[in-house]
Amino acid sequence: MKSDVITCKKCGGKFTWHEYNGGYPGGKDRESVDCPYCGEEAFTVVISGVVAVEKVEEPGTDETVATMTTLGLL
Ligand SMILES: [Zn+2]
């Protein structure tokens, strides 16, 4: 599994990516992995499927949610 967290060189956003098997065996193609925040191309990979990117929430976001939960706001 590819679970590396990518940091966008343009906006600093963190995200991960994985490959969806597009159902086209053997048809390898060069796909770009784009930042989900600003659309900057991070790098390209040669895969047979398609690239899906997923945002990695900043730790601060989780802390905020945890604090709100503690305060009974959620
Ligand atoms: Zn970005």
N, CA, C, O and the ligand as a Tripos MOL2 file, in Angstrom:
@<TRIPOS>MOLECULE
protein
  297   295    75     0     0
PROTEIN
NO_CHARGES

@<TRIPOS>ATOM
      1 N           0.8380   -1.2060    0.0000 N.3       1 MET1
      2 CA          0.0000    0.0000    0.0000 C.3       1 MET1
      3 C           0.8690    1.2510    0.0000 C.2       1 MET1
      4 O           1.8970    1.3220    0.6740 O.2       1 MET1
      5 N           0.4370    2.2050   -0.7530 N.am      2 LYS2
      6 CA          1.1390    3.4760   -0.7570 C.3       2 LYS2
      7 C           0.4490    4.3880    0.2520 C.2       2 LYS2
      8 O          -0.6990    4.7850    0.0530 O.2       2 LYS2
      9 N           1.1420    4.7160    1.3230 N.am      3 SER3
     10 CA          0.4980    5.5050    2.3620 C.3       3 SER3
     11 C           1.3250    6.7340    2.7130 C.2       3 SER3
     12 O           1.1060    7.3740    3.7410 O.2       3 SER3
     13 N           2.2730    7.0510    1.8500 N.am      4 ASP4
     14 CA          3.0870    8.2280    2.1090 C.3       4 ASP4
     15 C           2.2260    9.4810    2.0960 C.2       4 ASP4
     16 O           1.3440    9.6470    1.2530 O.2       4 ASP4
     17 N           2.5030   10.3420    3.0360 N.am      5 VAL5
     18 CA          1.8190   11.6290    3.0520 C.3       5 VAL5
     19 C           2.6290   12.5970    2.2070 C.2       5 VAL5
     20 O           3.8150   12.8200    2.4520 O.2       5 VAL5
     21 N           1.9750   13.1600    1.2190 N.am      6 ILE6
     22 CA          2.6210   14.1050    0.3220 C.3       6 ILE6
     23 C           2.3560   15.5180    0.8230 C.2       6 ILE6
     24 O           1.2400   15.8500    1.2230 O.2       6 ILE6
     25 N           3.3800   16.3300    0.7970 N.am      7 THR7
     26 CA          3.1890   17.7360    1.1290 C.3       7 THR7
     27 C           3.3180   18.5490   -0.1490 C.2       7 THR7
     28 O           4.3420   18.4980   -0.8310 O.2       7 THR7
     29 N           2.2840   19.2890   -0.4620 N.am      8 CYS8
     30 CA          2.2830   20.0890   -1.6820 C.3       8 CYS8
     31 C           3.3840   21.1350   -1.6230 C.2       8 CYS8
     32 O           3.5310   21.8510   -0.6330 O.2       8 CYS8
     33 N           4.1460   21.2090   -2.6930 N.am      9 LYS9
     34 CA          5.2480   22.1600   -2.7080 C.3       9 LYS9
     35 C           4.7630   23.5800   -2.9480 C.2       9 LYS9
     36 O           5.5120   24.5380   -2.7560 O.2       9 LYS9
     37 N           3.5300   23.7150   -3.3610 N.am     10 LYS10
     38 CA          2.9970   25.0400   -3.6560 C.3      10 LYS10
     39 C           2.2490   25.6330   -2.4620 C.2      10 LYS10
     40 O           2.5340   26.7530   -2.0390 O.2      10 LYS10
     41 N           1.2820   24.8710   -1.9170 N.am     11 CYS11
     42 CA          0.4530   25.4250   -0.8440 C.3      11 CYS11
     43 C           0.7330   24.7880    0.5110 C.2      11 CYS11
     44 O           0.2190   25.2460    1.5320 O.2      11 CYS11
     45 N           1.5570   23.7200    0.5260 N.am     12 GLY12
     46 CA          1.9030   23.0960    1.7950 C.3      12 GLY12
     47 C           0.8410   22.1540    2.3340 C.2      12 GLY12
     48 O           0.9840   21.6220    3.4350 O.2      12 GLY12
     49 N          -0.2310   21.9400    1.5640 N.am     13 GLY13
     50 CA         -1.2870   21.0250    1.9890 C.3      13 GLY13
     51 C          -0.7940   19.5890    1.9910 C.2      13 GLY13
     52 O           0.0320   19.2040    1.1650 O.2      13 GLY13
     53 N          -1.3060   18.8080    2.9200 N.am     14 LYS14
     54 CA         -0.9030   17.4100    3.0220 C.3      14 LYS14
     55 C          -2.0020   16.5110    2.4900 C.2      14 LYS14
     56 O          -3.1860   16.7150    2.7570 O.2      14 LYS14
     57 N          -1.5800   15.5120    1.7290 N.am     15 PHE15
     58 CA         -2.5460   14.5730    1.1770 C.3      15 PHE15
     59 C          -1.8820   13.2400    0.8880 C.2      15 PHE15
     60 O          -0.6570   13.1370    0.8230 O.2      15 PHE15
     61 N          -2.6970   12.2430    0.7200 N.am     16 THR16
     62 CA         -2.2110   10.9300    0.3210 C.3      16 THR16
     63 C          -2.8350   10.5830   -1.0250 C.2      16 THR16
     64 O          -3.7880   11.2220   -1.4700 O.2      16 THR16
     65 N          -2.2900    9.5820   -1.6470 N.am     17 TRP17
     66 CA         -2.8700    9.1720   -2.9160 C.3      17 TRP17
     67 C          -2.8970    7.6460   -2.9840 C.2      17 TRP17
     68 O          -2.1060    6.9650   -2.3310 O.2      17 TRP17
     69 N          -3.7930    7.1420   -3.7620 N.am     18 HIS18
     70 CA         -3.8080    5.7160   -4.0320 C.3      18 HIS18
     71 C          -4.3340    5.4760   -5.4370 C.2      18 HIS18
     72 O          -4.8690    6.3680   -6.0960 O.2      18 HIS18
     73 N          -4.1620    4.2520   -5.8580 N.am     19 GLU19
     74 CA         -4.5200    3.9040   -7.2290 C.3      19 GLU19
     75 C          -5.8610    3.1810   -7.2590 C.2      19 GLU19
     76 O          -6.0830    2.2130   -6.5310 O.2      19 GLU19
     77 N          -6.7260    3.6610   -8.0980 N.am     20 TYR20
     78 CA         -7.9460    2.9330   -8.4050 C.3      20 TYR20
     79 C          -7.6830    2.0830   -9.6320 C.2      20 TYR20
     80 O          -7.1820    2.5750  -10.6430 O.2      20 TYR20
     81 N          -8.0200    0.8240   -9.5410 N.am     21 ASN21
     82 CA         -7.8870   -0.0010  -10.7330 C.3      21 ASN21
     83 C          -9.0220    0.3440  -11.6830 C.2      21 ASN21
     84 O         -10.1930    0.1190  -11.3790 O.2      21 ASN21
     85 N          -8.6760    0.8720  -12.7920 N.am     22 GLY22
     86 CA         -9.6810    1.3230  -13.7350 C.3      22 GLY22
     87 C         -10.3180    0.2130  -14.5440 C.2      22 GLY22
     88 O         -11.2090    0.4780  -15.3510 O.2      22 GLY22
     89 N          -9.8890   -1.0140  -14.3500 N.am     23 GLY23
     90 CA        -10.4680   -2.1230  -15.0820 C.3      23 GLY23
     91 C          -9.9280   -2.2620  -16.4910 C.2      23 GLY23
     92 O         -10.5580   -2.8660  -17.3590 O.2      23 GLY23
     93 N          -8.7600   -1.7000  -16.7020 N.am     24 TYR24
     94 CA         -8.1240   -1.8270  -18.0110 C.3      24 TYR24
     95 C          -6.7760   -2.5050  -17.8380 C.2      24 TYR24
     96 O          -5.7470   -1.8290  -17.8040 O.2      24 TYR24
     97 N          -6.7600   -3.8270  -17.7270 N.am     25 PRO25
     98 CA         -5.5050   -4.5360  -17.4520 C.3      25 PRO25
     99 C          -4.4590   -4.2760  -18.5190 C.2      25 PRO25
    100 O          -4.7300   -4.3280  -19.7190 O.2      25 PRO25
    101 N          -3.2660   -3.9970  -18.0460 N.am     26 GLY26
    102 CA         -2.1590   -3.8320  -18.9690 C.3      26 GLY26
    103 C          -2.0050   -2.4410  -19.5260 C.2      26 GLY26
    104 O          -0.9260   -2.0680  -19.9860 O.2      26 GLY26
    105 N          -3.0690   -1.6710  -19.4910 N.am     27 GLY27
    106 CA         -2.9950   -0.3580  -20.1030 C.3      27 GLY27
    107 C          -2.3450    0.6770  -19.2180 C.2      27 GLY27
    108 O          -3.0160    1.5610  -18.6870 O.2      27 GLY27
    109 N          -1.0690    0.5710  -19.0630 N.am     28 LYS28
    110 CA         -0.3870    1.5140  -18.1750 C.3      28 LYS28
    111 C          -0.2880    2.8860  -18.8200 C.2      28 LYS28
    112 O          -0.0840    3.0290  -20.0260 O.2      28 LYS28
    113 N          -0.4390    3.8660  -17.9790 N.am     29 ASP29
    114 CA         -0.4610    5.2240  -18.4790 C.3      29 ASP29
    115 C           0.1790    6.1410  -17.4430 C.2      29 ASP29
    116 O           0.2490    5.8040  -16.2610 O.2      29 ASP29
    117 N           0.6340    7.2750  -17.8860 N.am     30 ARG30
    118 CA          1.1940    8.2270  -16.9370 C.3      30 ARG30
    119 C           0.0800    9.1230  -16.4130 C.2      30 ARG30
    120 O          -0.5910    9.8250  -17.1690 O.2      30 ARG30
    121 N          -0.0920    9.0770  -15.1090 N.am     31 GLU31
    122 CA         -1.1390    9.8800  -14.4710 C.3      31 GLU31
    123 C          -0.4680   10.8970  -13.5550 C.2      31 GLU31
    124 O           0.5480   10.6090  -12.9210 O.2      31 GLU31
    125 N          -1.0410   12.0690  -13.4980 N.am     32 SER32
    126 CA         -0.4910   13.0720  -12.5970 C.3      32 SER32
    127 C          -1.2080   13.0040  -11.2540 C.2      32 SER32
    128 O          -2.4190   12.7940  -11.1900 O.2      32 SER32
    129 N          -0.4450   13.1830  -10.1960 N.am     33 VAL33
    130 CA         -1.0080   13.2490   -8.8520 C.3      33 VAL33
    131 C          -1.0840   14.7230   -8.4800 C.2      33 VAL33
    132 O          -0.0640   15.3760   -8.2610 O.2      33 VAL33
    133 N          -2.3040   15.2350   -8.4130 N.am     34 ASP34
    134 CA         -2.4940   16.6640   -8.1950 C.3      34 ASP34
    135 C          -2.9130   16.9500   -6.7630 C.2      34 ASP34
    136 O          -3.6500   16.1750   -6.1540 O.2      34 ASP34
    137 N          -2.4450   18.0550   -6.2380 N.am     35 CYS35
    138 CA         -2.8370   18.5100   -4.9130 C.3      35 CYS35
    139 C          -4.3510   18.7450   -4.8790 C.2      35 CYS35
    140 O          -4.8820   19.4540   -5.7350 O.2      35 CYS35
    141 N          -5.0560   18.1560   -3.8940 N.am     36 PRO36
    142 CA         -6.5080   18.3510   -3.8120 C.3      36 PRO36
    143 C          -6.9050   19.7380   -3.3200 C.2      36 PRO36
    144 O          -8.0770   20.1080   -3.3780 O.2      36 PRO36
    145 N          -5.9410   20.4960   -2.8420 N.am     37 TYR37
    146 CA         -6.2390   21.8330   -2.3130 C.3      37 TYR37
    147 C          -6.1260   22.8960   -3.3990 C.2      37 TYR37
    148 O          -7.0150   23.7300   -3.5680 O.2      37 TYR37
    149 N          -5.0010   22.8490   -4.1390 N.am     38 CYS38
    150 CA         -4.7630   23.9330   -5.1000 C.3      38 CYS38
    151 C          -4.6110   23.4290   -6.5320 C.2      38 CYS38
    152 O          -4.5470   24.2260   -7.4690 O.2      38 CYS38
    153 N          -4.5520   22.1050   -6.7040 N.am     39 GLY39
    154 CA         -4.4870   21.5620   -8.0490 C.3      39 GLY39
    155 C          -3.0940   21.4720   -8.6360 C.2      39 GLY39
    156 O          -2.9240   21.0600   -9.7830 O.2      39 GLY39
    157 N          -2.0920   21.8590   -7.8510 N.am     40 GLU40
    158 CA         -0.7140   21.7790   -8.3170 C.3      40 GLU40
    159 C          -0.3240   20.3160   -8.5340 C.2      40 GLU40
    160 O          -0.6350   19.4570   -7.7090 O.2      40 GLU40
    161 N           0.3440   20.0440   -9.6270 N.am     41 GLU41
    162 CA          0.7950   18.6860   -9.8660 C.3      41 GLU41
    163 C           1.9900   18.3740   -8.9820 C.2      41 GLU41
    164 O           3.0130   19.0560   -9.0440 O.2      41 GLU41
    165 N           1.8580   17.3410   -8.1580 N.am     42 ALA42
    166 CA          2.9290   16.9730   -7.2380 C.3      42 ALA42
    167 C           3.9770   16.1190   -7.9380 C.2      42 ALA42
    168 O           5.1760   16.3790   -7.8370 O.2      42 ALA42
    169 N           3.5140   15.1060   -8.6410 N.am     43 PHE43
    170 CA          4.4100   14.2310   -9.4010 C.3      43 PHE43
    171 C           3.5540   13.3750  -10.3200 C.2      43 PHE43
    172 O           2.3260   13.4570  -10.2890 O.2      43 PHE43
    173 N           4.1880   12.5740  -11.1170 N.am     44 THR44
    174 CA          3.4400   11.6810  -11.9970 C.3      44 THR44
    175 C           3.8350   10.2410  -11.7140 C.2      44 THR44
    176 O           4.9540    9.9610  -11.2850 O.2      44 THR44
    177 N           2.9140    9.3510  -11.9550 N.am     45 VAL45
    178 CA          3.1680    7.9280  -11.7730 C.3      45 VAL45
    179 C           2.6710    7.1880  -13.0070 C.2      45 VAL45
    180 O           1.7680    7.6490  -13.7050 O.2      45 VAL45
    181 N           3.2750    6.0410  -13.2590 N.am     46 VAL46
    182 CA          2.8200    5.2100  -14.3670 C.3      46 VAL46
    183 C           2.0890    4.0100  -13.7800 C.2      46 VAL46
    184 O           2.7030    3.1110  -13.2040 O.2      46 VAL46
    185 N           0.7870    4.0120  -13.9330 N.am     47 ILE47
    186 CA         -0.0580    2.9640  -13.3660 C.3      47 ILE47
    187 C          -1.1130    2.5560  -14.3840 C.2      47 ILE47
    188 O          -1.3180    3.2330  -15.3920 O.2      47 ILE47
    189 N          -1.7780    1.4450  -14.1060 N.am     48 SER48
    190 CA         -2.8070    0.9720  -15.0350 C.3      48 SER48
    191 C          -4.1850    1.5170  -14.6690 C.2      48 SER48
    192 O          -5.1090    1.4720  -15.4810 O.2      48 SER48
    193 N          -4.3230    2.0250  -13.4620 N.am     49 GLY49
    194 CA         -5.6150    2.5620  -13.0360 C.3      49 GLY49
    195 C          -5.6070    4.0760  -13.1040 C.2      49 GLY49
    196 O          -4.9370    4.6790  -13.9430 O.2      49 GLY49
    197 N          -6.3600    4.6680  -12.2090 N.am     50 VAL50
    198 CA         -6.3720    6.1160  -12.1230 C.3      50 VAL50
    199 C          -5.9980    6.5240  -10.7070 C.2      50 VAL50
    200 O          -6.1390    5.7450   -9.7650 O.2      50 VAL50
    201 N          -5.5240    7.7440  -10.5700 N.am     51 VAL51
    202 CA         -5.0780    8.2440   -9.2840 C.3      51 VAL51
    203 C          -6.2390    8.8680   -8.5250 C.2      51 VAL51
    204 O          -7.0260    9.6260   -9.0930 O.2      51 VAL51
    205 N          -6.3430    8.5460   -7.2410 N.am     52 ALA52
    206 CA         -7.2840    9.2280   -6.3590 C.3      52 ALA52
    207 C          -6.4780    9.8530   -5.2320 C.2      52 ALA52
    208 O          -5.6260    9.1990   -4.6300 O.2      52 ALA52
    209 N          -6.7480   11.1070   -4.9530 N.am     53 VAL53
    210 CA         -6.0440   11.7800   -3.8680 C.3      53 VAL53
    211 C          -7.0190   12.0120   -2.7130 C.2      53 VAL53
    212 O          -8.2260   12.1500   -2.9120 O.2      53 VAL53
    213 N          -6.4680   12.0520   -1.5140 N.am     54 GLU54
    214 CA         -7.2990   12.2320   -0.3270 C.3      54 GLU54
    215 C          -6.6210   13.2340    0.5830 C.2      54 GLU54
    216 O          -5.4320   13.1110    0.8780 O.2      54 GLU54
    217 N          -7.3670   14.2150    1.0250 N.am     55 LYS55
    218 CA         -6.8090   15.2270    1.9060 C.3      55 LYS55
    219 C          -6.4650   14.6300    3.2620 C.2      55 LYS55
    220 O          -7.1860   13.7810    3.7860 O.2      55 LYS55
    221 N          -5.3480   15.0880    3.8200 N.am     56 VAL56
    222 CA         -4.9810   14.7120    5.1750 C.3      56 VAL56
    223 C          -5.2380   15.9250    6.0570 C.2      56 VAL56
    224 O          -4.6050   16.9690    5.9000 O.2      56 VAL56
    225 N          -6.1700   15.7720    6.9790 N.am     57 GLU57
    226 CA         -6.5340   16.9160    7.8160 C.3      57 GLU57
    227 C          -5.3760   17.2660    8.7430 C.2      57 GLU57
    228 O          -4.6790   16.3880    9.2520 O.2      57 GLU57
    229 N          -5.1940   18.5180    8.9440 N.am     58 GLU58
    230 CA         -4.1390   18.9780    9.8460 C.3      58 GLU58
    231 C          -4.4870   18.5650   11.2730 C.2      58 GLU58
    232 O          -5.6610   18.4810   11.6350 O.2      58 GLU58
    233 N          -3.4570   18.3080   12.0800 N.am     59 PRO59
    234 CA         -3.6940   17.9340   13.4820 C.3      59 PRO59
    235 C          -4.5380   18.9650   14.2240 C.2      59 PRO59
    236 O          -5.3280   18.6150   15.1010 O.2      59 PRO59
    237 N          -4.3690   20.2320   13.8710 N.am     60 GLY60
    238 CA         -5.1250   21.2840   14.5270 C.3      60 GLY60
    239 C          -6.6190   21.1020   14.3980 C.2      60 GLY60
    240 O          -7.3790   21.4410   15.3060 O.2      60 GLY60
    241 N          -7.0400   20.5610   13.2620 N.am     61 THR61
    242 CA         -8.4580   20.3280   13.0310 C.3      61 THR61
    243 C          -8.9940   19.3060   14.0300 C.2      61 THR61
    244 O         -10.0630   19.4820   14.6140 O.2      61 THR61
    245 N          -8.2180   18.2270   14.2110 N.am     62 ASP62
    246 CA         -8.6460   17.1830   15.1420 C.3      62 ASP62
    247 C          -8.7180   17.7250   16.5630 C.2      62 ASP62
    248 O          -9.6330   17.4020   17.3210 O.2      62 ASP62
    249 N          -7.7320   18.5620   16.9130 N.am     63 GLU63
    250 CA         -7.7210   19.1360   18.2500 C.3      63 GLU63
    251 C          -8.9620   19.9820   18.4740 C.2      63 GLU63
    252 O          -9.5730   19.9530   19.5430 O.2      63 GLU63
    253 N          -9.3220   20.7340   17.4460 N.am     64 THR64
    254 CA        -10.5090   21.5810   17.5540 C.3      64 THR64
    255 C         -11.7520   20.7390   17.7710 C.2      64 THR64
    256 O         -12.5870   21.0520   18.6190 O.2      64 THR64
    257 N         -11.8680   19.6830   17.0100 N.am     65 VAL65
    258 CA        -13.0280   18.8000   17.1560 C.3      65 VAL65
    259 C         -13.0360   18.1710   18.5330 C.2      65 VAL65
    260 O         -14.0870   18.0860   19.1690 O.2      65 VAL65
    261 N         -11.8660   17.7210   19.0120 N.am     66 ALA66
    262 CA        -11.7820   17.0920   20.3280 C.3      66 ALA66
    263 C         -12.1830   18.0770   21.4100 C.2      66 ALA66
    264 O         -12.8870   17.7230   22.3560 O.2      66 ALA66
    265 N         -11.7270   19.3250   21.2650 N.am     67 THR67
    266 CA        -12.0740   20.3490   22.2420 C.3      67 THR67
    267 C         -13.5590   20.6210   22.2400 C.2      67 THR67
    268 O         -14.1730   20.7630   23.2980 O.2      67 THR67
    269 N         -14.1370   20.6940   21.0640 N.am     68 MET68
    270 CA        -15.5750   20.9440   20.9580 C.3      68 MET68
    271 C         -16.3620   19.7880   21.5680 C.2      68 MET68
    272 O         -17.3950   19.9920   22.2050 O.2      68 MET68
    273 N         -15.8610   18.5790   21.3660 N.am     69 THR69
    274 CA        -16.5370   17.4080   21.9400 C.3      69 THR69
    275 C         -16.4930   17.4830   23.4570 C.2      69 THR69
    276 O         -17.4830   17.2090   24.1350 O.2      69 THR69
    277 N         -15.3240   17.8620   23.9820 N.am     70 THR70
    278 CA        -15.1550   17.9680   25.4300 C.3      70 THR70
    279 C         -16.1100   19.0020   26.0080 C.2      70 THR70
    280 O         -16.6390   18.8330   27.1070 O.2      70 THR70
    281 N         -16.3210   20.0680   25.2570 N.am     71 LEU71
    282 CA        -17.1840   21.1530   25.7290 C.3      71 LEU71
    283 C         -18.6470   20.8510   25.4650 C.2      71 LEU71
    284 O         -19.5210   21.6340   25.8360 O.2      71 LEU71
    285 N         -18.9180   19.7340   24.8330 N.am     72 GLY72
    286 CA        -20.2950   19.3500   24.5850 C.3      72 GLY72
    287 C         -20.9370   20.1060   23.4360 C.2      72 GLY72
    288 O         -22.1600   20.2360   23.3720 O.2      72 GLY72
    289 N         -20.1080   20.6030   22.5320 N.am     73 LEU73
    290 CA        -20.6420   21.3790   21.4170 C.3      73 LEU73
    291 C         -21.0160   20.4960   20.2420 C.2      73 LEU73
    292 O         -21.7120   20.9340   19.3270 O.2      73 LEU73
    293 N         -20.5540   19.2520   20.2650 N.am     74 LEU74
    294 CA        -20.8820   18.3570   19.1590 C.3      74 LEU74
    295 C         -21.7600   17.2220   19.6340 C.2      74 LEU74
    296 O         -22.1400   16.3620   18.8400 O.2      74 LEU74
    297 ZN         -1.3990   22.5250   -3.1030 Zn       75 ZN75
@<TRIPOS>BOND
     1     1     2 1
     2     2     3 1
     3     3     4 2
     4     3     5 am
     5     5     6 1
     6     6     7 1
     7     7     8 2
     8     7     9 am
     9     9    10 1
    10    10    11 1
    11    11    12 2
    12    11    13 am
    13    13    14 1
    14    14    15 1
    15    15    16 2
    16    15    17 am
    17    17    18 1
    18    18    19 1
    19    19    20 2
    20    19    21 am
    21    21    22 1
    22    22    23 1
    23    23    24 2
    24    23    25 am
    25    25    26 1
    26    26    27 1
    27    27    28 2
    28    27    29 am
    29    29    30 1
    30    30    31 1
    31    31    32 2
    32    31    33 am
    33    33    34 1
    34    34    35 1
    35    35    36 2
    36    35    37 am
    37    37    38 1
    38    38    39 1
    39    39    40 2
    40    39    41 am
    41    41    42 1
    42    42    43 1
    43    43    44 2
    44    43    45 am
    45    45    46 1
    46    46    47 1
    47    47    48 2
    48    47    49 am
    49    49    50 1
    50    50    51 1
    51    51    52 2
    52    51    53 am
    53    53    54 1
    54    54    55 1
    55    55    56 2
    56    55    57 am
    57    57    58 1
    58    58    59 1
    59    59    60 2
    60    59    61 am
    61    61    62 1
    62    62    63 1
    63    63    64 2
    64    63    65 am
    65    65    66 1
    66    66    67 1
    67    67    68 2
    68    67    69 am
    69    69    70 1
    70    70    71 1
    71    71    72 2
    72    71    73 am
    73    73    74 1
    74    74    75 1
    75    75    76 2
    76    75    77 am
    77    77    78 1
    78    78    79 1
    79    79    80 2
    80    79    81 am
    81    81    82 1
    82    82    83 1
    83    83    84 2
    84    83    85 am
    85    85    86 1
    86    86    87 1
    87    87    88 2
    88    87    89 am
    89    89    90 1
    90    90    91 1
    91    91    92 2
    92    91    93 am
    93    93    94 1
    94    94    95 1
    95    95    96 2
    96    95    97 am
    97    97    98 1
    98    98    99 1
    99    99   100 2
   100    99   101 am
   101   101   102 1
   102   102   103 1
   103   103   104 2
   104   103   105 am
   105   105   106 1
   106   106   107 1
   107   107   108 2
   108   107   109 am
   109   109   110 1
   110   110   111 1
   111   111   112 2
   112   111   113 am
   113   113   114 1
   114   114   115 1
   115   115   116 2
   116   115   117 am
   117   117   118 1
   118   118   119 1
   119   119   120 2
   120   119   121 am
   121   121   122 1
   122   122   123 1
   123   123   124 2
   124   123   125 am
   125   125   126 1
   126   126   127 1
   127   127   128 2
   128   127   129 am
   129   129   130 1
   130   130   131 1
   131   131   132 2
   132   131   133 am
   133   133   134 1
   134   134   135 1
   135   135   136 2
   136   135   137 am
   137   137   138 1
   138   138   139 1
   139   139   140 2
   140   139   141 am
   141   141   142 1
   142   142   143 1
   143   143   144 2
   144   143   145 am
   145   145   146 1
   146   146   147 1
   147   147   148 2
   148   147   149 am
   149   149   150 1
   150   150   151 1
   151   151   152 2
   152   151   153 am
   153   153   154 1
   154   154   155 1
   155   155   156 2
   156   155   157 am
   157   157   158 1
   158   158   159 1
   159   159   160 2
   160   159   161 am
   161   161   162 1
   162   162   163 1
   163   163   164 2
   164   163   165 am
   165   165   166 1
   166   166   167 1
   167   167   168 2
   168   167   169 am
   169   169   170 1
   170   170   171 1
   171   171   172 2
   172   171   173 am
   173   173   174 1
   174   174   175 1
   175   175   176 2
   176   175   177 am
   177   177   178 1
   178   178   179 1
   179   179   180 2
   180   179   181 am
   181   181   182 1
   182   182   183 1
   183   183   184 2
   184   183   185 am
   185   185   186 1
   186   186   187 1
   187   187   188 2
   188   187   189 am
   189   189   190 1
   190   190   191 1
   191   191   192 2
   192   191   193 am
   193   193   194 1
   194   194   195 1
   195   195   196 2
   196   195   197 am
   197   197   198 1
   198   198   199 1
   199   199   200 2
   200   199   201 am
   201   201   202 1
   202   202   203 1
   203   203   204 2
   204   203   205 am
   205   205   206 1
   206   206   207 1
   207   207   208 2
   208   207   209 am
   209   209   210 1
   210   210   211 1
   211   211   212 2
   212   211   213 am
   213   213   214 1
   214   214   215 1
   215   215   216 2
   216   215   217 am
   217   217   218 1
   218   218   219 1
   219   219   220 2
   220   219   221 am
   221   221   222 1
   222   222   223 1
   223   223   224 2
   224   223   225 am
   225   225   226 1
   226   226   227 1
   227   227   228 2
   228   227   229 am
   229   229   230 1
   230   230   231 1
   231   231   232 2
   232   231   233 am
   233   233   234 1
   234   234   235 1
   235   235   236 2
   236   235   237 am
   237   237   238 1
   238   238   239 1
   239   239   240 2
   240   239   241 am
   241   241   242 1
   242   242   243 1
   243   243   244 2
   244   243   245 am
   245   245   246 1
   246   246   247 1
   247   247   248 2
   248   247   249 am
   249   249   250 1
   250   250   251 1
   251   251   252 2
   252   251   253 am
   253   253   254 1
   254   254   255 1
   255   255   256 2
   256   255   257 am
   257   257   258 1
   258   258   259 1
   259   259   260 2
   260   259   261 am
   261   261   262 1
   262   262   263 1
   263   263   264 2
   264   263   265 am
   265   265   266 1
   266   266   267 1
   267   267   268 2
   268   267   269 am
   269   269   270 1
   270   270   271 1
   271   271   272 2
   272   271   273 am
   273   273   274 1
   274   274   275 1
   275   275   276 2
   276   275   277 am
   277   277   278 1
   278   278   279 1
   279   279   280 2
   280   279   281 am
   281   281   282 1
   282   282   283 1
   283   283   284 2
   284   283   285 am
   285   285   286 1
   286   286   287 1
   287   287   288 2
   288   287   289 am
   289   289   290 1
   290   290   291 1
   291   291   292 2
   292   291   293 am
   293   293   294 1
   294   294   295 1
   295   295   296 2
@<TRIPOS>SUBSTRUCTURE
     1 MET1         2 RESIDUE 1 A MET
     2 LYS2         6 RESIDUE 1 A LYS
     3 SER3        10 RESIDUE 1 A SER
     4 ASP4        14 RESIDUE 1 A ASP
     5 VAL5        18 RESIDUE 1 A VAL
     6 ILE6        22 RESIDUE 1 A ILE
     7 THR7        26 RESIDUE 1 A THR
     8 CYS8        30 RESIDUE 1 A CYS
     9 LYS9        34 RESIDUE 1 A LYS
    10 LYS10       38 RESIDUE 1 A LYS
    11 CYS11       42 RESIDUE 1 A CYS
    12 GLY12       46 RESIDUE 1 A GLY
    13 GLY13       50 RESIDUE 1 A GLY
    14 LYS14       54 RESIDUE 1 A LYS
    15 PHE15       58 RESIDUE 1 A PHE
    16 THR16       62 RESIDUE 1 A THR
    17 TRP17       66 RESIDUE 1 A TRP
    18 HIS18       70 RESIDUE 1 A HIS
    19 GLU19       74 RESIDUE 1 A GLU
    20 TYR20       78 RESIDUE 1 A TYR
    21 ASN21       82 RESIDUE 1 A ASN
    22 GLY22       86 RESIDUE 1 A GLY
    23 GLY23       90 RESIDUE 1 A GLY
    24 TYR24       94 RESIDUE 1 A TYR
    25 PRO25       98 RESIDUE 1 A PRO
    26 GLY26      102 RESIDUE 1 A GLY
    27 GLY27      106 RESIDUE 1 A GLY
    28 LYS28      110 RESIDUE 1 A LYS
    29 ASP29      114 RESIDUE 1 A ASP
    30 ARG30      118 RESIDUE 1 A ARG
    31 GLU31      122 RESIDUE 1 A GLU
    32 SER32      126 RESIDUE 1 A SER
    33 VAL33      130 RESIDUE 1 A VAL
    34 ASP34      134 RESIDUE 1 A ASP
    35 CYS35      138 RESIDUE 1 A CYS
    36 PRO36      142 RESIDUE 1 A PRO
    37 TYR37      146 RESIDUE 1 A TYR
    38 CYS38      150 RESIDUE 1 A CYS
    39 GLY39      154 RESIDUE 1 A GLY
    40 GLU40      158 RESIDUE 1 A GLU
    41 GLU41      162 RESIDUE 1 A GLU
    42 ALA42      166 RESIDUE 1 A ALA
    43 PHE43      170 RESIDUE 1 A PHE
    44 THR44      174 RESIDUE 1 A THR
    45 VAL45      178 RESIDUE 1 A VAL
    46 VAL46      182 RESIDUE 1 A VAL
    47 ILE47      186 RESIDUE 1 A ILE
    48 SER48      190 RESIDUE 1 A SER
    49 GLY49      194 RESIDUE 1 A GLY
    50 VAL50      198 RESIDUE 1 A VAL
    51 VAL51      202 RESIDUE 1 A VAL
    52 ALA52      206 RESIDUE 1 A ALA
    53 VAL53      210 RESIDUE 1 A VAL
    54 GLU54      214 RESIDUE 1 A GLU
    55 LYS55      218 RESIDUE 1 A LYS
    56 VAL56      222 RESIDUE 1 A VAL
    57 GLU57      226 RESIDUE 1 A GLU
    58 GLU58      230 RESIDUE 1 A GLU
    59 PRO59      234 RESIDUE 1 A PRO
    60 GLY60      238 RESIDUE 1 A GLY
    61 THR61      242 RESIDUE 1 A THR
    62 ASP62      246 RESIDUE 1 A ASP
    63 GLU63      250 RESIDUE 1 A GLU
    64 THR64      254 RESIDUE 1 A THR
    65 VAL65      258 RESIDUE 1 A VAL
    66 ALA66      262 RESIDUE 1 A ALA
    67 THR67      266 RESIDUE 1 A THR
    68 MET68      270 RESIDUE 1 A MET
    69 THR69      274 RESIDUE 1 A THR
    70 THR70      278 RESIDUE 1 A THR
    71 LEU71      282 RESIDUE 1 A LEU
    72 GLY72      286 RESIDUE 1 A GLY
    73 LEU73      290 RESIDUE 1 A LEU
    74 LEU74      294 RESIDUE 1 A LEU
    75 ZN75       297 GROUP 0 **** ****
